[in-house]
Amino acid sequence: SSSSSSSSSGSSGSDSDDDDDNDERRKKSASSTRGIPDLTSIQQRIQEVVRVLADFKNRRAPDRSRNDYLERLTSDLATYYGYNHFLIRYFIDTFSVPETMELLEANETQRPVTLRTNTLKIRRRDLAAQLINRGVNLDPIGKWSKVGLLVYDSRVPIGATPEYMAGMYMLQSASSFLPCMALSPQEGERVLDVAAAPGGKTTYLAALMRNTGMVFANEFQKKRLNSLVANLQRMGCSNSIVCNYDGRQLPKVLGYVDRVLLDAPCSGTGVIAKDSSVKVSKSTEDIAKCAHLQKELLVAAVDCCDANSKSGGYVVYSTCSVTVEENEQVVDYILKKRDVKIVSTGLDFGRKGFTSYRGKTFHPSVSECRRFYPHVHNMDGFFVCKLQKMSNRTTSTSTTPGIRPKNARIENADEDVSSSDDDEEEEDSKRPIEDRATTK
């Protein structure tokens, strides 16, 4: 009996130890989850605030202003989707609340894999047949493109097929077809791509020109020249010249060309699905820095273009950003700085450019620009504008077509900022501008 009592007392002692351990564990797990937001309750709160804002007058709490609700919504959306407050508030101020919700949701899913047929080597239907034989499930990209294919799934790595190695296609985001289509280079012309690596757009320009004329493929970053040269060779582009200059120096180096493509380095706010670091890494200062460089590069691009060209005289400006500061505002700036006018992009879809934004009014022709969104067009957020150069004058006057009086000047672009880049999926997506390059 003494042994049984000692064993029972031993067991009760171990039970109390277990209880202590469990308490300790509970405390630890409680403290570790304390910092983790409860996403379900946040989602419910988001839905409630959106419901109130939809009919603010009748649903609001009497002691709360619209701004109180917007602040709450901004904070909750930032936590739920993993953004900084600045970017969420920027989206809400630029788009409606429901549209912001759609955009944020679209940024959580990858865009479809798309490829562009290299018409220098093969027709689209022949390429599609060959890839289908290899176990690739695909469709034409849409009525708007004669060369694009949409890949649903593939039994083989789509970037390593014999057809890929032979240069029959380029893996390229759908949105990056658009600036090349807008520029619409003609056979025999001299064309400049200011920020060419890794060469998706350059090789498309060469194909549109059927390897005639001349394409100057400029890339500022030495380390990106390898991918550019490799793609030009793989795709069989024999009309291309690769050069390595700061885009802002090109007018001194190159002289006049017939058409210019500037796919400018940008904040990457249109390609968040591809690069989620953009969610937390951007600020007002970053966007201002990008816009500053974009203005300098666009002035240089326009200065390279010959207004007296028999067939050309066009510049296309594009970014993979959705911010107005990097898009409409840059284009509005060039209208005042140079003798150019905005013309139709020739793209029959996309939303119109903004003609006013937060109290700023832009030239009415800015509505000719085109915006593309992940939640509307299922492609990267993108902006395309086509400019026609009216004369080679380098100072604007108030009598210039499509330009407002010169007293509405914007600051001179004279600060050092990093230089140009491109956005093809193939090598790398747009990175933050700080990572790209420093000026020579």
N, C-alpha and C positions, 0 to 999 in steps of 0.2 A: 504493500500500500504506500509505503514511503517512496518507493521508486515511481509508482504511478503518479503520486502527488507532485513529485519533483518534475516528472515529464510534463504534466499539465501546466505547472507554473512556467516551465521553459517555453511551452507553446504559446502561452498567453503573452510572454515577454516578446517573442518573435512577432506576434500579431501586432503589438503596439509599435514595434519597429517598422513593420510594413505600413501601418497607418501614417507614421511620421514621413516615410519615404513618399507615399502617395500625396500627402499634403505638399511636400517639397516640390514634387513633380508638377502638381496642379498650379502652385504659385509660379513655377518657372514658365509653364506653358501660357499662363495668363499674362505674365510680364512680356513674353516673346510675341504674343498676338496683340498686345495692347497697341503696338506701333503699326499694325497691319490694318488698313482701312477695310471696313465692311462694304464690299462692292455692291451687295444686294440692296442694302439700305440707301447707298449713294445713288444707285440706278433708280430706285423708287422716288428719291427726292428730285432727281433730274427730271423724271417724267412729270412730277407734280408741278415743278417750276415752269416747265414748257407748257403745261396745260393752263396755268395761270396767265402766262405771257400771251397765249393765243387769244384770250379775251380779258385783257388786263383790267379794263374798267369795272367789269362785273365780278371778277374772281379775286382781285387783290385783297390783301389784309389792309385795313384802313391806315395802319401805322407804318406801312412799308412802301417805299418808292420803287419805280421801275428799276432804278439803278441798284437798289438793294437786291432785287431778284436776279438781275444780271450778274452781280458780284458773286452771289451764291452759286449760280449756274456755272460761271467761269471756274470757280474754285472746284466744284464737283466734277465738271468735265475734265479739268486738268488732272485731277486725281484718278478718275476712272480710265482715261485714255493714255495717261502718262506724258502729258505736255507741260511746258511752263505756262504761267498765267498769261504772259504777253501774247503768245501765238493764238491761244483760245479766244482771248478778247479781240484780237485782230480779226479773226474769222467772223466772230459775232458782229463786229462793227462793219465788216465788209459785206457779208452775206446776211440773210435772215437767220433767225434761230433754227427753224426747221432745216434750212439748207446746210447750216453749220453741222447739225447732227448727221445729215447724210454724208457730208464731206468727211467727217471724223470716222464714220463707220467704213466708208470706202477706203480710207487710208489704212485700215486694218487688214485689208485683203490685197494680195498681190495682183497686179494687172496680168492679163493673159500673155503667154509667150507668143511673140509674133516674129516673123522673118520676112525679109525682102528678097524677092527673086532678083538675081543679077542678070538683067536682060542682055548684057554683053555676051553671056555664055549660054543661056537657056531660056525657053519660054515658060511661063508660070504653070501651064497645064502639064507640060512634060516633067517639070520639077516635082509637082504634086504627085504625079503618077509614080515617079521613082521613090519618093519618100513613103508613099502609101505601101509600096512593095516592101519597104524595110520595117513596116509596123508602126508608122507614124499616123496618128489620127488628126486630120487637119481639114480646114475649110478656107475659102477666100476670106480675106479680112473684112470685106464690106464693099458696097458699090463705089465708095469714094476712091479706092485704090485698085489699079490694074496689076500691081506687082506684089501685094502683101498676102501672106498666108497666116492663119491663126492656128496654133498648135494646141490641141486639147490634151493629148498625152502621147507618149512615145515609148516603144520597147527598146529603143537605142538612144544613146546620149546625142541630143540634137545638135550639140556643138562639136561633134567629133565624127560625123558620118563622112564617107568618101565624097559625097556631094558637097559637103561643107568645105572639106580640105581642097576640093577642086575649084572652089570659089563660085559655086553656083548660087549661093545665097549668103546673106548677112543676118545674124541674129540682131534684131533692131526693134526698139520700142515703137509702137504705132505712131505715137505723137511726133517722133523725130523724122517721119516721112514728110510731115506737113510743111516745114520751112523750105525744103527742096522743091516740093510741088509748087509752092507760092513763088519761089524765085524763077522757076520755069526756064532754065538756061537753054539757049539755042545752039545748034551745031555751029562750030567754028568760032565761038566767042572766047574771050579771055575772062575767066571767072575766078574770084578769090573767096576762099573759105578761111575766115580770120582765125577761128579756133577749131582746128580740124580733128585732133586725136579723139578717139581711136580710128576715125575714118568712115563711120557709117554714112554720114551725110555726104562726105567728099566722094565716096564711091558711087553714091546715088546720083550726084551731079554728073560725074563722069559717064555714067550709064545713060542719063537723060541726053547727054551731048554725043552719045554713041562714039565715045573715045576720040572725038574731033576737038579742034581748038586747044585750049590750055586751061588746066585747073591748078591754081596756086594753093597748095594745102599748107597753111601756116600753123605752127604749134609752138607756143612759148616755152613749154616745159620739156627740157631735153629728154627726161626719162620716159616721156610719152611718145617720143618719135618712133621708137621701135614698133609699137603696136600699129601706128599709123602707116609706116612703110610696109609692114607685113601684110596688112589688110589690102593696101593698094596693089601689092604684088599678087596676093592670093586671088583678088577679084579681077585681075587682068586689066587694070587701069593704066593705059600707056600714055595718057595725055596729061599726067599730073607731075607737078614739081613740088617737092617738099621743102619748106623753109622754116627757120627757127628764129623768129623775131618777136619782140614785144609788139602786140597788135597795134599799139599807139604810134609805133615808128614806121608802120608800113607805107604811109603816103610818101615818105622821103625815099624809101627803098624801091618801091614797086612801080611808081607812076600810075597811069590810069588803066582801069580794066572796065569791061562792059557790065558785069554784075558782081555784087558782093553779098555773101551770106555771113551774118554775124549771129551765131548761136552763143550768146554771151554767158560768161560765168555768172552764177546767181546763187541765191540763198537756198535753192532746192526745195522750196515750200510746196512745189507741185509733185515731188517724187518721194514723199514721206513713206509710202508703202515700200519703196526700195531702200530707203535710208532713214531708219527710225531715229537716228541721232539728232536729226533736224528738230524733232519734237521739243527737245530741251536746250538745244545749243544756240538758238537764234534770239536776237534782241533787236531793238530799234536801231542800235548802233551798227549791227551787222548788216541790216538791210540798207541803211544809209551808205555804208561803205561799198556795198555791192552796186548800188545805184550810181554812186560817184564814178566808179570804174566803168560801168556800162555807158555812161554819158561820154566819157573820154574815148572809149572804143568805138562807139557809134559815130562820133565826129570823125574819127580816123577812117572808119569804113566808108562814110559818105565822101570823104576827101579822096579816097581811092577810086571812086566811081566816076566815069566819064559821062557828063550830061549830054555830050555831043555824039555819043555812040549811036551808030546807025540802027542797031537792033536792041540795044540794052538801055543802060542808064537807071538800073533798078538796084535797090538794096533791100534785103530782108533781115529784119531784126527779130530774134526769138529768144525766149528764156523758158526754163522749166520751173518758173515761179508763178504764184498766184497773186503776189503783192502788187498793188497799184504803183508804189514807189519805183519798182524795177521795170514796170511795163508802160502803162499809159503816160506816167510822168516823164519817163526817159524820152518817149516818142514826142511828147509835147515840147520838151526841151529842144530837140533837134529841129523842130519846125521853126523855132525862133533863132537858132544858131546858123542854119544853112538854108539854101534855096531849094527846099524839097517839099513835096506834097505826099500825103498818104493816098494810096490807091487800093482798089479791091485786091484781096489776097487770091481771089479765084477759087477759094475753098468754099464749097457750098454747104458746110455745116460749121458748128461752133457758135458760141455766144458772142455778141457784139462787145467791143471794148467800152469801158466806162467813159462817159463824157464829163461826169462830175463825181467828186469823191470827197467826203468830209469838208465841204465848204470850198474845195478847189474846183474850178471849172477848166476843162481842157477844150482844145479846138474841136468843133463839131465833127471834123473828119476822123477823129480818133475812133469813132464808132465803126469805121471800116476795118479796124484791127479785129482779130479773132482770139477768143479765149476757149480753152478746152479743160474739162474737169473730170476727175476720176468718177465722181458720183453721177455725172450726166452722160459722158461719152465713153466710159470704161477705158480711158487711157490716162497717161500721166497728166497732171496739171500743166498746162502749156499756154504760151502766148505767142502769137505770130502777127507781125506787122510788115506790110510792103510799102516801100517808099520809092517815089520816082524823083530823080534829080532833075531840076528844071534848068539850072545853069551852074557853071563851075565857080561862081562867086563864093568867097569864103566868109563874107560878112552878110548878115541878113539886113533887109530894109523893110520898112512898114508897108511898102507897095508890093512885096513878094506875094504871089498867090498862096492862099491858105495859111498866112502867117499874121499873127496879131502885132500891134505896134511894139517897137523895140524897147520901150520903157518897161516891158514885162520880163526883162532879162533874169536869168537864173545865174547863180554864182559861177565863176570860172572853175573849170575842172583842172586843178593844178596840184592836187595832193597826191603823194605816192600811194598807190594801192596795188594789189597783186593782179596778175594778168590772166590772159584768156584760156579758155577750156571748152570742152564739149561734153555731150551727155549720153553717148550711146551706152546701151546695156552691156555691150560685148566685153569691154575691158573693166570699166568701173562706172558707177553712177556718179552723179554730181556729189562732190564732197564739199564740206564747208570751205568757204573761200580762203580762210586762213591757211588751210593745208596745201594750197595749190602751188603758189610760187611767190617769189618776191621780185620786185622790178629789178632790171639789170642796172 
